[in-house]
């Protein structure tokens, strides 16, 4: 079983990315869980979302306290949230930042595992003309964790986007470009 914890702020799409990852894993034949945990329910407030992905049915129905992977959608959370709490050393943390993994490591409370970074802002702005960090972060998780087959993931996401954005087909190509670029550019 792979357990993933997402840290973001309300409105950044961490919950949606968690759900999209669960959908992709489900389409790949996995058992999945995706659920959020909210604090104050307002735009910009810290939120946490979770994924469990397994080849067998999972009887656990609690928050994830020892994740294999942590995704930080908003770099400013590194200052206020202990994002590495319980993170397994053999796992990885993926941070949305323009900084390198070596520049981020000192902010991670002596975490010794793998540190990955991705500039989701740049990728989103260059492909969508707006800041939607969840799409590049979703692709970075797939690339780093290997939780689903990358080629099948891209096909499934294209199908999902065609359904979701049927009335806005111009958005489909930009989102697919975000996914592909993020998979290539995630560092660490």
N, C-alpha and C positions, 0 to 999 in steps of 0.2 A: 504494500500500500504506500502511496505517495501522499504526503500531507503538505499543504501549501497555505501559508497565511499571508494575506494582502493587507497592507497599511496604506490608506489614502485619506483624502478629505472628501466630504460630501460634494457631489457634483463632478468629480473627476473620473468616475466610471470604474472604480475598483470593484464594486459589487457586480456591475455588468460584465466586466472582464472575467470575474470569477464564474459567473453563470455561463458565459461563452466557452470558457475552458471546460466546464462540466458538460456542456452540450457536445463539444468536439470529442471528448473522451467517451461519452455515451454512444455517439455515432460510431466510435471505433470499437464498441463492444465491451467497454469497461463499466464497472459499477461506479457511481459517482455521488458525491454530496457537494452542494454549494449553498452557503448560507452566510448572511451578514450579521454583524453585531454593531449596534449603533450606540453612540453616546447621545449628546444633545442633537436632536434631529434638525440640523440646519445646514445650509450650504456652507462649505468650508470647515465644518467641524470634523475632527478625526473619526474615521470609521475603520472597522476591521472586517474583512471577509475571509472565508475559509473554503478550501477544496480538499476533498478526499477522493482519490482515484485508485481503484483496486480491480484486480481480476476476479476477486471473490466478493460476495455480498458483505458489507461492513455493518456490524451490529453496534458500533460506537456512534453515539449521538450527543457529543459534547463539543465545546470549543477545542481548538488544537493548541496544545501547550508545548509540544516538542516537534515543530514542523521540520520537514526535510528542506523546504525552500521558503524564503520570505521575499515578498515583493513590496518594494517601497515606491509608491506612485508619486509621492511628494517628498522631495529631499528635505524640506524644512521639518518633517516629522522626526528626523534623526536627532534633533535638538531636544525634543520633548517626549518622545516615546521610546521605550527600550525595545527597539525592533528586533534585536537579536536574542531576546529572552527565550530560552529553551531551544534555540535553533541548533540543529545537529551539526557538529563539526564537519561531517562528511557531506553535508548539504551545501547550500549556497544562498547568498542574499543577492538580490537584483535591485539596483537602485536607479531611479530615473534622475539622471544628472548629466551635465556636460563634463564633469570631472572624471578622472581615471580611477580605476579600482584602488590604486595606491594612495590617491588623495582622499578617498572615502574611508579607507580602513581605520585611520585614527579616530573616527567618529563612532566606531562600532563596539565600544566597551570590551576591548581585548578579544573580539571574535577571531578565531584562528582559521576558520574555514574559507571557502571560496567566495570572493567578492566580485560581482559582475556589475557593470554599469551600462546604461543605454541612454542616449539623449532623445527621449521620447518627444520633447518639445520641438526640437529641430526636425525630426522625422515627420511629426504630425503637421507642423506648419508648412513644410516643403511639399507634402503630398495632398493635404486637405485644405490648406490655407487658414486653418484654425487650430487651436490647441485642444486636442482630444488624446490625452496620454494613454488611455486604456488599450487602444489597438496596438501600438508598439510594445507596450508592456506585456500584453497577452502573448505576442509572438516571441518576446524575449524569454518568457517562462517556458514556452514549448521548446525553444532552442536549448536552453540551459538544462532543463530537467529531463527532456526526452520522454515526457509522460504520454505523448501521442506521436504517431508517425508524422513527420513534418510535411511530407507531400500530401498525405491524406488530409491533414489538418488544413492545408491551404485550399484543397478542393472543397472540403466541408464548409469552410468559412465563406468561400465564394458562393456556394449554394445558399448559405444562411443570409449573406448580404443581398443576394438577388431577391430573396423573399422579403427581407426587412426593408430594403430600399427600392422596392419595385417602382415607386413613383419618383424616385430620385436616382436614376441609373448612373449619373455622373459621380455619385458618392462611392459606388462600388469599386471602380478602378482605383480611386485614391486610397481607400481602405486596404485593398489588396497590395498596393505598392507599399503602404506603411508596414504591413505584415512582413513582406519579403525583405525590405530594407532593414527592419529591426532584427530579423533573424541573421542577417549578414553582419550587422554592426555591433551587436551586443559584445562587450569586451569583458574579458576575465576568463 
